[in-house]
């Protein structure tokens, strides 16, 4: 799963609406949750907020956040790449000064780095009040209470999953687009990945519980849900039902009022024909797919313990595009995995050229202590950097060519906000079209301004490097229509 798949607005923690009430509205304390990492972490942060609010804490308004007028800061951390750990320690280091200025401020650190580094965080940052693991979100209020009493950090990190995070209260960052976890953990043994250590073995939720949560989201105003799991398409394998995920997708199609269904991330080895059919045949399942390649070299895939090879990967892509010609497919690629040669890298370039990904999230390999790959012979940084730049240049060209194909076409965009950097100045709103591409839509003079959650059908007039622009000219016969 990947944080780079989200815009800043989609990743941002929710801030409360301003209030005119008195200081009593601070409740047990005003809090802010700072999130690092992927979609699963963003969803976990919604659970953290929900647990805190249920215990009497109050989310910070934007003004309180900007003025540092908070009583509690929670960092939800990531451990996938080395820079995420550096960002964590750097940020909580800055917060130490805030605590010196405001001694009653409490600081808590949760998520994957907390699961991994637990005692180290408390020793390296003694101003932190609570450290809690990915399976201990519900314990946070008690840890904070105990820290006030004892005057030192409280650490609680469980290895076993006793309850699903979905059983906890939730304060969703968006009322129109919801994350819904269908599983937690991972059973794969990729040699570069720390997730099985931080998240544990895969545990699936009951389909009925998942569908009940989705219906509740829709009842509360959601028009789109994204199903989350480290390997969503292996859902059900633990009970021997290899068709469970495709059944779940089809069941989502029966939920009245649910306009769009997305999911992330599938594993190529478990991407079966029934899932492709369910995507193609269920009208509200979007033709968007994040499909991690990691490397185009079969030798490197073997060293990574990825249970597929490049030919199988490309064959699955062929089947997907035969069933859904409009599918937009993104991927993850690691450059400079230990032992990677120039020949291996050329294989990656070959597969990328053939696959024609809509976008690729490319990463320079980052050794994670505790993973087998960290003990392997590393590729020199200057060699990796050169390969990384060549791969990015290739994918940028492919992405640009792909986005150009949208020009002149009408697309339907679900409005998520006016979050583009220039939207206010250009009288635009922002959202995603059905296959997930980010679109900035200009509102023609005299036409209604759409609200968050509305659907706008508009003609694409320009393709940017990573997004689309729709500034339709109605006099020229271009389209602009709003659906509530």
C-alpha positions in Angstrom: 0.0 0.0 0.0 1.2 3.4 -0.9 1.0 6.9 0.5 1.9 8.4 -2.8 -1.4 7.3 -4.3 -3.2 10.0 -2.3 -3.3 13.7 -2.7 -2.4 15.9 0.3 -6.1 16.5 0.9 -6.9 12.8 0.9 -4.0 12.1 3.3 -4.7 15.1 5.6 -6.1 14.5 9.1 -9.5 15.9 9.8 -9.8 19.2 11.5 -13.0 20.2 13.4 -15.3 23.0 12.3 -14.8 26.3 14.2 -17.1 26.8 17.2 -18.4 29.8 19.0 -18.9 28.0 22.3 -16.7 28.7 25.3 -13.6 26.9 26.6 -15.7 24.1 28.0 -15.7 22.6 24.5 -12.0 21.5 25.0 -13.4 18.5 26.8 -10.7 16.2 28.1 -8.3 18.0 25.8 -7.9 19.3 22.2 -6.1 16.8 19.9 -4.6 16.5 16.5 -3.5 13.4 14.7 -0.5 13.6 12.4 -0.5 10.7 9.8 2.5 9.3 7.9 2.2 6.5 5.4 -0.4 4.6 3.4 -4.2 4.4 3.1 -4.3 1.9 5.9 -2.6 4.4 8.2 -5.0 7.1 7.2 -7.9 4.9 8.0 -6.3 3.9 11.4 -6.0 7.6 12.1 -9.8 7.9 11.7 -10.1 5.1 14.3 -7.6 6.9 16.6 -9.7 10.1 16.3 -12.9 8.1 17.0 -11.5 6.5 20.1 -10.3 9.8 21.5 -13.6 11.6 20.8 -15.5 8.7 22.5 -13.3 9.3 25.6 -14.1 13.0 25.7 -11.3 14.6 23.7 -12.1 17.2 21.1 -10.5 17.5 17.6 -8.6 20.7 16.9 -10.0 23.4 14.6 -7.7 24.7 11.9 -7.1 27.8 13.9 -6.1 25.8 17.0 -3.9 23.6 14.9 -2.1 26.5 13.3 -1.7 28.3 16.7 -0.4 25.1 18.3 -3.3 25.4 20.8 -3.6 21.7 21.4 -3.4 19.4 24.5 -2.5 16.2 22.7 -0.6 15.4 19.5 -0.7 11.8 18.1 1.6 10.7 15.4 0.5 7.6 13.4 3.8 6.3 11.9 5.0 4.3 8.9 7.9 1.9 8.8 8.0 0.9 5.1 10.9 3.1 4.0 13.9 4.5 5.9 12.9 8.1 5.3 9.6 7.5 7.1 11.5 6.7 10.3 13.7 9.8 9.8 10.6 11.9 9.3 9.1 10.5 12.5 12.1 11.2 14.8 12.6 14.6 13.1 9.0 15.7 13.7 8.7 14.5 17.3 12.0 16.2 17.9 10.4 19.5 16.9 7.4 18.7 19.2 9.8 18.5 22.2 10.1 22.3 22.1 6.4 22.7 22.1 6.2 20.6 25.2 8.9 22.7 26.9 6.7 25.7 26.3 3.5 23.9 27.3 4.4 21.2 29.9 0.8 19.8 30.0 0.9 18.9 26.3 0.9 15.2 25.7 2.5 13.4 22.8 1.6 9.9 21.6 3.3 7.8 18.9 1.4 4.9 17.3 1.4 2.9 14.1 4.0 0.7 12.4 7.2 2.4 13.7 5.7 2.2 17.2 5.0 -1.5 16.7 8.6 -2.0 15.5 10.7 0.4 17.7 8.5 0.5 20.9 11.1 0.9 23.7 13.6 2.7 21.5 11.1 5.6 20.9 10.5 6.0 24.6 14.2 6.1 25.3 15.2 8.3 22.3 12.3 10.7 22.9 11.6 10.7 26.6 9.1 13.6 26.2 6.7 11.1 24.5 3.9 10.1 26.8 2.5 7.0 25.1 3.7 4.5 22.5 1.1 2.1 21.1 1.1 -0.5 18.4 -1.1 -1.1 15.4 -3.2 -3.5 17.5 -3.6 -1.2 20.5 -5.5 1.8 19.2 -8.3 1.2 21.7 -5.8 1.4 24.6 -4.6 5.0 23.8 -6.9 6.9 26.2 -5.9 4.6 29.1 -2.2 5.0 28.3 -2.6 8.8 28.3 -4.4 8.7 31.7 -1.7 6.5 33.1 1.1 8.7 31.8 -0.4 11.7 33.6 -0.4 9.7 36.9 3.0 8.2 36.6 4.8 11.0 34.8 6.7 8.8 32.3 6.0 7.1 28.9 3.5 4.2 28.8 4.3 1.6 26.2 1.7 -1.0 25.0 2.4 -3.1 21.9 0.6 -6.4 21.4 1.7 -9.0 18.9 -1.7 -10.7 18.7 -4.9 -9.3 17.2 -7.7 -9.4 19.8 -10.2 -7.3 17.9 -10.5 -5.7 14.5 -9.9 -1.9 14.4 -13.3 -1.7 12.6 -14.9 -2.5 16.0 -13.6 0.9 17.3 -15.4 4.2 17.0 -14.5 6.2 13.8 -14.3 9.9 12.9 -14.1 9.8 9.2 -12.1 12.5 7.4 -14.5 12.5 4.5 -18.3 12.0 4.6 -18.5 11.2 0.9 -15.6 8.9 0.4 -14.9 6.2 3.0 -12.1 3.7 3.7 -13.3 0.3 4.8 -10.8 -2.3 5.9 -11.6 -5.9 4.9 -8.5 -7.5 6.4 -5.4 -6.7 8.4 -1.9 -8.1 8.2 -0.1 -10.0 5.5 0.9 -13.7 5.0 3.5 -13.1 2.3 7.3 -13.2 3.0 8.7 -10.5 0.6 12.3 -10.1 1.6 12.2 -6.3 1.4 9.0 -5.7 3.4 8.6 -5.0 7.1 4.7 -5.1 7.1 4.3 -8.7 8.3 6.4 -7.7 11.3 4.5 -4.5 12.1 1.0 -5.7 11.1 1.2 -9.4 11.8 -0.5 -12.3 10.0 -3.5 -11.7 7.8 -6.9 -11.8 9.5 -10.1 -11.3 7.4 -13.3 -9.7 8.6 -16.6 -11.4 8.2 -18.2 -10.4 4.9 -21.4 -9.5 6.7 -19.6 -7.1 9.0 -17.8 -5.5 6.0 -21.1 -5.0 4.1 -22.8 -3.7 7.2 -20.1 -1.0 7.6 -20.4 0.0 4.0 -24.1 0.4 4.3 -23.6 2.5 7.4 -21.1 4.7 5.5 -23.7 5.1 2.7 -26.5 5.9 5.2 -24.2 8.6 6.6 -23.6 10.2 3.2 -20.8 8.3 1.6 -21.0 7.8 -2.2 -17.7 6.0 -2.6 -15.8 3.4 -0.6 -12.3 2.0 -0.9 -11.8 -1.5 0.4 -8.5 -1.8 2.2 -6.1 -4.7 2.9 -2.4 -5.5 2.5 -3.5 -8.1 -0.1 -7.2 -7.5 -0.7 -7.6 -10.3 -3.3 -6.4 -13.0 -0.9 -9.5 -12.2 1.2 -11.1 -15.5 2.2 -8.1 -17.7 1.5 -7.8 -18.4 5.2 -11.2 -20.2 5.3 -10.6 -21.9 1.9 -12.9 -19.6 -0.1 -10.8 -18.4 -3.1 -13.8 -16.6 -4.6 -14.6 -14.6 -1.4 -13.2 -11.3 -2.8 -15.0 -11.4 -6.1 -18.2 -12.3 -4.2 -17.6 -9.2 -2.0 -17.2 -7.0 -5.0 -20.5 -8.2 -6.5 -22.2 -7.8 -3.1 -21.1 -4.2 -3.1 -22.9 -3.8 -6.4 -26.2 -4.5 -4.6 -25.9 -1.7 -2.1 -28.3 1.1 -3.1 -26.8 4.6 -3.1 -23.2 3.3 -3.4 -21.9 4.9 -6.5 -18.2 3.9 -6.6 -16.2 1.0 -5.2 -12.4 0.9 -5.3 -9.9 -1.4 -3.6 -6.2 -1.5 -2.8 -3.9 -3.2 -3.0 -4.1 -6.6 -4.7 -1.3 -9.1 -5.1 -0.6 -10.2 -8.7 -0.2 -13.9 -7.6 -3.8 -13.9 -6.3 -5.4 -11.9 -9.1 -7.8 -14.5 -10.6 -10.2 -14.5 -13.5 -13.2 -14.3 -11.2 -12.0 -11.0 -9.7 -11.5 -9.5 -13.2 -15.0 -10.6 -14.1 -16.5 -9.1 -11.0 -14.7 -5.8 -11.7 -16.0 -5.8 -15.3 -19.5 -6.8 -14.6 -20.3 -4.9 -11.4 -21.3 -1.3 -12.5 -20.2 0.5 -9.4 -16.8 -1.1 -9.2 -14.4 1.3 -10.8 -11.9 0.2 -13.5 -9.0 1.4 -11.5 -6.3 -0.9 -10.2 -3.1 -0.5 -8.3 -1.0 -3.6 -9.3 2.5 -3.7 -7.7 5.1 -5.1 -10.1 8.2 -4.3 -7.9 10.6 -5.5 -10.6 10.5 -6.7 -14.2 13.4 -9.1 -13.7 12.4 -12.7 -12.9 15.7 -13.2 -11.1 15.0 -10.2 -8.8 11.4 -11.2 -8.3 12.7 -14.6 -7.1 15.1 -12.8 -4.7 12.2 -10.7 -3.5 10.1 -13.8 -2.9 7.4 -12.4 -5.2 5.3 -15.5 -6.2 4.9 -14.5 -9.9 7.1 -13.8 -12.8 7.0 -11.0 -15.4 5.2 -13.1 -18.1 2.4 -14.0 -15.6 2.1 -10.3 -14.6 1.8 -9.2 -18.2 -0.7 -11.9 -19.0 -2.9 -10.8 -16.1 -2.7 -7.2 -17.4 -3.7 -8.4 -20.8 -6.8 -10.2 -19.4 -7.8 -7.0 -17.4 -7.6 -4.8 -20.5 -9.5 -7.2 -22.6 -12.3 -7.2 -20.0 -12.0 -3.4 -19.2 -10.3 -1.5 -22.1 -10.6 1.8 -20.1 -8.8 0.4 -17.0 -6.2 2.7 -15.5 -3.5 0.6 -13.9 -0.8 2.0 -11.5 2.1 0.1 -10.0 5.0 0.1 -7.5 8.6 -0.5 -8.6 11.7 -0.8 -6.5 15.0 0.3 -8.1 18.3 -1.0 -6.8 17.1 -4.1 -4.9 20.2 -5.9 -3.6 22.0 -7.7 -6.4 20.2 -5.9 -9.2 22.4 -5.7 -12.4 22.0 -3.5 -15.4 20.5 -6.5 -17.2 17.9 -6.9 -14.5 17.1 -3.2 -14.7 16.7 -3.4 -18.5 14.1 -6.1 -17.9 12.2 -3.7 -15.6 12.3 -1.0 -18.4 11.0 -3.6 -20.9 8.1 -4.6 -18.7 7.2 -1.0 -18.0 7.2 -0.1 -21.7 5.0 -3.1 -22.5 2.7 -2.6 -19.5 1.9 1.0 -20.2 1.1 1.9 -16.6 -1.0 5.0 -16.1 1.4 5.9 -13.3 4.2 4.2 -11.3 5.3 4.9 -7.8 9.0 4.3 -8.0 11.3 3.9 -5.0 15.0 3.6 -4.4 15.4 0.4 -2.4 15.6 1.2 1.3 17.0 -1.4 3.7 14.7 -2.1 6.6 16.4 -3.7 9.6 14.8 -7.1 10.3 14.2 -8.0 6.7 16.2 -10.6 4.7 17.1 -8.1 2.0 18.8 -5.8 4.5 21.5 -8.4 4.9 22.1 -8.8 1.2 24.8 -7.0 -0.8 23.6 -3.5 -1.6 23.9 -1.8 -5.0 26.0 1.4 -5.0 23.9 4.6 -4.5 25.1 6.4 -7.6 24.2 3.4 -9.8 20.8 3.2 -8.2 20.2 6.9 -8.6 21.0 6.7 -12.3 18.6 3.8 -12.9 15.9 5.6 -10.9 16.1 8.7 -13.0 15.9 6.6 -16.2 12.9 4.7 -15.0 11.1 7.9 -13.9 11.8 9.5 -17.3 10.3 6.5 -19.1 7.2 6.4 -16.9 6.7 10.2 -17.2 6.6 9.8 -20.9 4.1 7.0 -20.8 1.9 8.8 -18.2 1.9 11.9 -20.4 0.9 9.9 -23.5 -1.8 8.2 -21.5 -3.3 11.4 -20.2 -3.3 13.0 -23.6 -5.9 10.3 -24.7 -8.4 11.9 -22.4 -8.4 15.3 -24.2 -11.8 16.0 -25.9 -13.5 13.2 -23.9 -16.4 13.7 -21.4 -15.6 12.2 -18.0 -17.7 12.0 -14.8 -15.9 13.5 -11.8 -16.9 13.0 -8.2 -16.1 16.3 -6.5 -13.9 15.9 -3.4 -13.1 19.6 -2.8 -11.4 22.7 -4.1 -8.0 21.3 -3.2 -6.0 22.1 -6.3 -3.2 24.7 -5.7 -4.8 27.1 -8.3 -8.5 26.0 -7.9 -9.7 29.1 -6.0 -8.1 31.5 -8.5 -9.4 29.6 -11.5 -12.9 28.9 -10.2 -12.3 25.2 -10.2 -13.3 22.2 -8.2 -11.3 19.0 -7.8 -12.2 15.3 -7.8 -11.5 12.0 -9.5 -13.0 10.5 -12.6 -14.2 6.9 -12.6 -10.7 5.4 -13.2 -9.1 7.4 -10.5 -7.4 10.2 -12.5 -7.3 13.5 -10.7 -9.3 16.2 -12.5 -9.6 20.0 -11.9 -13.0 21.1 -13.3 -13.6 24.8 -14.2 -17.2 26.0 -13.6 -18.4 27.9 -16.7 -19.8 31.4 -16.0 -23.5 31.2 -15.0 -23.4 27.4 -14.3 -24.0 26.0 -10.9 -21.0 25.5 -8.6 -20.9 21.8 -7.6 -20.5 20.8 -3.9 -18.4 18.0 -2.4 -20.1 14.7 -3.2 -21.7 16.0 -6.5 -20.9 14.4 -9.8 -19.8 16.6 -12.7 -19.7 15.5 -16.3 -17.3 17.7 -18.2 -15.1 17.8 -21.3 -11.4 17.4 -20.7 -9.7 20.3 -22.4 -6.1 19.8 -21.3 -3.9 17.0 -20.0 -1.3 18.0 -17.4 1.7 15.8 -16.4 -0.2 14.1 -13.6 -3.8 15.3 -13.8 -6.5 16.5 -16.2 -8.1 19.9 -16.7 -11.7 20.4 -17.8 -12.5 24.0 -18.7 -15.5 23.4 -21.0 -16.6 25.9 -23.5 -20.4 25.4 -23.7 -20.7 27.6 -26.8 -18.3 25.3 -28.6 -20.5 22.3 -27.7 -18.4 21.0 -24.8 -20.1 19.5 -21.8 -20.7 20.6 -18.3 -23.5 19.0 -16.2 -23.9 18.5 -12.4 -25.6 15.6 -10.8 -26.3 15.6 -7.0 
